[in-house]
């Protein structure tokens, strides 16, 4: 494994990047194949399908347990936590074409205003030119959403979303409302770790295959942890 630490924006928020994370990425991706087809998302703005991994999925859950164990030293070193609990793990595939996105899916988002929530993203099968980008909201200066600024940010972002062109598609680079402060390229078997409160968006090439088949679509494993 080859780790590196980035710090982005005025907040100098940490992003840990670990290449060659599992060393067996094809084997991990095959676990996702076994759980397909994935159900559609309920109550979430993720633009695709997602299969939550539970203890009823012994092989996939074994991967989750091992991934958390391997990530623990990087989490402790970069995020100043003594331990963490697993909130959720899943396999995910981006399936919604740019012209079918909801307004919220065309803007950067955050996972939680709780500063103890950490997101882990393991790239499994990913197309060239994709990745994850991080942002500052120009009108409010928000990079990390907190309980103190969430209402102001959400109110402003919703108003701006209503002004977006209907064909704006996936967020890419800097626009009138957001400044890109960092980007990580998607590479198979790369794990990235960041605060769930940090504004971010998937980098989705317009010519990507939007298949719901994990053998052909943009397949990732997503973890949410709560530090303590």
C-alpha positions as CSV (number, residue, x, y, z in Angstrom):
1,X,0.0,0.0,0.0
2,X,1.2,3.5,-0.9
3,X,-0.4,6.2,1.3
4,X,-0.4,10.0,0.9
5,X,-2.1,12.8,2.7
6,X,-3.6,15.8,0.9
7,X,-5.0,18.9,2.7
8,X,-7.5,21.0,0.7
9,X,-9.0,24.4,0.9
10,X,-8.8,27.1,3.5
11,X,-9.9,24.5,6.1
12,X,-6.9,22.3,5.2
13,X,-9.2,19.3,5.4
14,X,-7.3,16.0,5.2
15,X,-7.8,13.5,2.4
16,X,-6.0,10.2,2.7
17,X,-5.2,8.4,-0.5
18,X,-4.0,4.8,-0.3
19,X,-3.1,3.0,-3.6
20,X,-3.1,-0.7,-3.9
21,X,-5.3,-0.8,-0.8
22,X,-6.5,-4.4,-1.0
23,X,-4.0,-5.9,-3.3
24,X,-6.9,-8.1,-4.6
25,X,-9.2,-5.6,-6.3
26,X,-10.5,-8.2,-8.8
27,X,-11.5,-10.5,-6.0
28,X,-13.3,-7.6,-4.2
29,X,-15.2,-6.6,-7.4
30,X,-16.3,-10.2,-7.8
31,X,-17.9,-10.0,-4.4
32,X,-20.1,-7.2,-5.8
33,X,-20.9,-9.3,-8.8
34,X,-22.3,-12.0,-6.5
35,X,-24.7,-9.5,-4.9
36,X,-26.1,-8.1,-8.1
37,X,-28.5,-6.8,-9.2
38,X,-28.4,-3.8,-6.8
39,X,-31.6,-2.2,-5.6
40,X,-32.4,1.5,-6.5
41,X,-31.6,4.1,-3.9
42,X,-34.3,5.0,-1.4
43,X,-34.2,8.5,0.3
44,X,-30.8,9.3,-1.0
45,X,-29.5,11.5,-3.8
46,X,-26.8,9.1,-5.0
47,X,-27.4,8.9,-8.8
48,X,-27.4,5.2,-9.2
49,X,-27.9,1.8,-7.4
50,X,-26.5,0.6,-4.2
51,X,-26.3,-2.7,-2.3
52,X,-25.9,-2.3,1.5
53,X,-23.5,-5.0,2.9
54,X,-24.6,-6.7,6.1
55,X,-23.5,-9.6,8.2
56,X,-26.0,-11.7,6.1
57,X,-23.5,-11.4,3.3
58,X,-20.6,-13.2,4.9
59,X,-17.9,-13.0,2.2
60,X,-18.6,-9.3,1.4
61,X,-18.9,-8.5,5.1
62,X,-15.5,-10.1,5.6
63,X,-14.1,-7.7,3.0
64,X,-15.7,-4.8,4.9
65,X,-14.2,-5.9,8.2
66,X,-10.7,-6.4,6.7
67,X,-10.9,-3.0,4.9
68,X,-11.8,-1.2,8.2
69,X,-8.9,-3.0,9.9
70,X,-6.4,-2.0,7.2
71,X,-7.7,1.6,7.1
72,X,-7.5,2.1,10.9
73,X,-3.9,3.3,11.0
74,X,-4.5,5.9,8.3
75,X,-7.7,7.1,10.0
76,X,-6.0,7.4,13.4
77,X,-3.0,9.3,11.9
78,X,-4.9,11.8,9.8
79,X,-8.2,12.4,11.6
80,X,-7.2,12.5,15.3
81,X,-9.6,9.8,16.4
82,X,-8.9,7.0,18.9
83,X,-11.3,4.5,17.3
84,X,-14.4,4.3,15.1
85,X,-17.6,2.4,14.5
86,X,-19.0,1.2,11.2
87,X,-22.3,3.0,10.3
88,X,-22.8,1.5,6.8
89,X,-21.0,-0.2,4.0
90,X,-22.2,-0.8,0.4
91,X,-21.3,-1.4,-3.2
92,X,-22.5,1.4,-5.5
93,X,-22.8,2.0,-9.2
94,X,-23.4,5.4,-10.9
95,X,-26.2,4.7,-13.4
96,X,-28.1,8.0,-14.1
97,X,-27.1,9.7,-17.3
98,X,-26.4,13.5,-17.1
99,X,-29.6,14.5,-18.8
100,X,-31.7,12.6,-16.1
101,X,-30.2,14.1,-13.0
102,X,-32.2,15.8,-10.3
103,X,-31.1,19.3,-9.3
104,X,-29.3,18.1,-6.2
105,X,-27.3,15.6,-8.2
106,X,-25.9,18.4,-10.3
107,X,-24.3,20.1,-7.3
108,X,-21.6,19.1,-4.8
109,X,-23.1,17.5,-1.6
110,X,-22.1,16.5,1.9
111,X,-22.8,13.2,3.7
112,X,-23.4,14.6,7.2
113,X,-22.8,17.8,9.2
114,X,-21.4,15.5,12.0
115,X,-17.6,16.2,12.1
116,X,-17.0,12.7,13.4
117,X,-18.4,11.0,10.3
118,X,-15.8,9.8,7.9
119,X,-16.3,8.6,4.3
120,X,-14.2,5.8,2.8
121,X,-14.4,5.3,-1.0
122,X,-12.7,2.3,-2.5
123,X,-12.5,2.4,-6.3
124,X,-13.1,-1.0,-7.8
125,X,-14.0,-0.9,-11.5
126,X,-13.7,2.7,-12.7
127,X,-13.5,4.4,-16.1
128,X,-10.6,6.6,-17.1
129,X,-11.2,10.3,-16.4
130,X,-13.4,9.7,-13.4
131,X,-12.7,10.5,-9.7
132,X,-13.9,12.6,-6.8
133,X,-13.7,16.4,-6.5
134,X,-13.9,18.7,-3.4
135,X,-15.4,22.2,-3.3
136,X,-15.8,25.5,-1.5
137,X,-19.2,27.1,-1.8
138,X,-18.6,30.6,-3.1
139,X,-21.6,32.4,-1.5
140,X,-21.1,31.1,2.0
141,X,-17.4,30.1,2.0
142,X,-18.4,26.7,3.3
143,X,-16.0,23.8,2.6
144,X,-17.2,21.6,5.5
145,X,-20.8,21.7,6.5
146,X,-21.4,21.8,10.2
147,X,-24.4,22.1,12.5
148,X,-23.7,25.8,12.7
149,X,-23.7,26.5,9.0
150,X,-25.9,23.8,7.5
151,X,-29.1,25.8,7.3
152,X,-27.5,28.8,5.6
153,X,-25.6,26.6,3.2
154,X,-28.7,24.4,2.2
155,X,-30.9,27.4,1.8
156,X,-28.4,29.2,-0.5
157,X,-27.5,26.0,-2.4
158,X,-31.2,25.3,-3.1
159,X,-31.8,28.7,-4.5
160,X,-28.7,28.4,-6.7
161,X,-29.8,25.0,-7.9
162,X,-33.0,26.4,-9.3
163,X,-30.8,28.6,-11.5
164,X,-28.8,25.8,-13.0
165,X,-29.3,25.0,-16.7
166,X,-31.4,21.9,-17.1
167,X,-28.6,20.3,-19.2
168,X,-25.8,21.2,-16.8
169,X,-25.1,17.5,-16.0
170,X,-22.6,16.3,-13.4
171,X,-20.5,18.9,-11.5
172,X,-17.2,19.4,-13.2
173,X,-14.5,21.9,-12.2
174,X,-15.3,25.4,-10.9
175,X,-18.6,27.1,-11.8
176,X,-20.5,30.2,-10.8
177,X,-21.4,28.8,-7.4
178,X,-18.6,26.4,-6.4
179,X,-14.8,26.5,-6.5
180,X,-13.0,23.2,-6.9
181,X,-10.4,23.0,-4.1
182,X,-9.1,19.4,-4.8
183,X,-9.6,16.4,-7.0
184,X,-8.6,12.7,-6.7
185,X,-8.4,10.5,-9.8
186,X,-10.3,7.2,-9.7
187,X,-7.8,4.4,-9.9
188,X,-8.7,0.7,-9.3
189,X,-7.8,-0.4,-5.8
190,X,-7.4,3.2,-4.6
191,X,-9.0,4.0,-1.3
192,X,-9.7,7.6,-0.3
193,X,-10.8,8.8,3.2
194,X,-12.2,12.2,4.0
195,X,-14.7,14.0,6.3
196,X,-18.3,13.3,5.3
197,X,-19.0,17.0,5.9
198,X,-16.6,18.1,3.2
199,X,-18.4,19.2,0.0
200,X,-17.7,16.8,-2.8
201,X,-19.0,15.4,-6.1
202,X,-18.1,12.4,-8.3
203,X,-16.2,13.3,-11.4
204,X,-18.2,11.5,-14.1
205,X,-17.1,11.6,-17.7
206,X,-20.0,12.4,-20.1
207,X,-19.3,9.4,-22.2
208,X,-19.1,6.9,-19.3
209,X,-21.1,3.7,-19.5
210,X,-24.1,4.1,-17.2
211,X,-24.7,0.4,-16.7
212,X,-26.2,-1.1,-13.5
213,X,-24.2,-4.2,-14.1
214,X,-21.2,-4.2,-11.7
215,X,-19.1,-5.8,-14.4
216,X,-19.5,-2.8,-16.7
217,X,-20.6,0.2,-14.6
218,X,-18.6,2.5,-12.3
219,X,-18.3,0.3,-9.3
220,X,-17.1,1.5,-5.9
221,X,-17.4,0.4,-2.3
222,X,-18.5,3.1,0.1
223,X,-18.1,3.1,3.9
224,X,-19.4,5.5,6.5
225,X,-17.6,5.4,9.9
226,X,-18.2,7.5,13.0
227,X,-15.0,8.4,14.8
228,X,-14.7,8.5,18.6
